[in-house]
Amino acid sequence: MLKLKVEELVEINDFYNSASRITITYATGNTVLLELYEAGVTEEFILSKRDLIMVLRNFYVEDICDIVQSGVYSHIEVKVDKSIEHYPVQIYVEDGHKYYCNLEELNYIKGIIDHQNGLLEN
């Protein structure tokens, strides 16, 4: 199974948001073909079903921005339960919202928060 980086999923999520037509084809097992059409251009992506769910929920664009903003300007609480396969991380933000993700996504989010905090300190 092709394992995409969080950065790649952010780009796919952004392209998904701007697509004029979307086709989802469920293949065998855990594989999904996502076809996105915009301005006469077709892009195809092979995703896991989990990654597709996160794109459809707009996690990689909207939710990550919300989490980062909370992490930079207020407080987030993180709980990890490694016994949960696909969504072992729970992130609670100050306004009461709760987000679920995996460890790779958490590390990506922490990196952005650390970077933004560094910019604010300078």
SULUR-V63397 format. One record per helix or strand of 2 or more residues. SS is the DSSP state (h for helix, s for strand). FROM is the first residue (numbers start at 1). TO is the last residue. If there is no record, write none. Layout:
[[SS/FROM/TO] [SS/FROM/TO]]
This chain:
[[h/6/18] [s/21/26] [s/31/38] [s/41/48] [h/49/56] [h/59/73] [s/76/80] [s/89/93] [s/98/101] [h/103/121]]
